[in-house]
Amino acid sequence: MIANTDITAEIGKLRKEKNAIILAHYYQTDNIQDIADFVGDSLALSQKAASNNADIILFAGVKFMAETAKILVPEKKVLLPDMNAGCSLADSCKADDFKKFIYENPGRTIVTYVNTSAEIKALSDIICTSSNAIQIIESLPVNEKIIFAPDRNLGNYVLNKTGRDIVIWNGSCHVHEEFSLEGIIKLKEMYPKAKVIVHPECEMPVRLIADFIGSTSSLLSFTEKDNSNVYIVATEPGIIHQMKNANPKKMYLPVPPKDSTCGCSECNFMKLITIEKIYRCLKSETPEIKLDNDIIIKAGKPIRRMMEISEKLGL
Ligand code: SF4
């Protein structure tokens, strides 16, 4: 067992020797965010994965994110320190069930959220993230009929914002559906001037009392530009590390879960990644993401379509 400071130094050495880059999601623990080469949300991480000079990408995040990186740069080695780092939202949409859903709703453009398996992406016309979902839907012709999957809350949010003809897959994230409305109201009573900032994967009652709704990166930039001093944060609390880095004098209050005994406002999948696992993974260059070439080709098209639209819109 080596001490944490030594592990950090060893990771730094290995990263240099192997020309590796560590990409970390905002929901990773503070110490992982601090050693990463780049920290971001799903859209920014995809953009970074597609444009760097490293030979190895180590993904400190969950499996669908590492798969997205592999699809975008199949010639590179993409490592995920723990293959059990899945996603309840991605798991709520299995390929066979989704094929049936598409069959039952013919003639619709299939827009899927990036939080899906590579197989689901391969069945899609265009991918989106919470940073660009509205713009992606609005980039389609007004009369186009759409399937949106897999998150029902983000789907409803996008439907209300755009007024488009959208049928929505009934999936959800166990973390974002767990935030307690009562918990927010209690925090608001304690801090009446606090602003409630909410991720669109949260349920409608939580979204309805929000002062601001946005993707993880939008929530971060909102707290950077806004002039309030206290925020009630309804998304995975990992993001609060970057909020504090940007504005240490402000106060950020994580929303408690409905079940106060479960600690489930944190993403247990994201938290499977640890500094020790990153070290072992970089040293052994395993576990590595492997995907069939056919899936890489089919899933690559809708991801690239999203990235082109995002680039045109400056997102
Ligand atoms: S927070 Fe939810 S959507 Fe994000 S990785 Fe965890 S389970 Fe999936």
Boltz pocket constraint, residues with backbone or C-beta under 6 A from the ligand:
constraints:
  - pocket:
      binder: B
      contacts: [[A, 27], [A, 62], [A, 86], [A, 87], [A, 88], [A, 89], [A, 90], [A, 115], [A, 173], [A, 174], [A, 175], [A, 176], [A, 236], [A, 267], [A, 268], [A, 269], [A, 270]]
      max_distance: 6.0
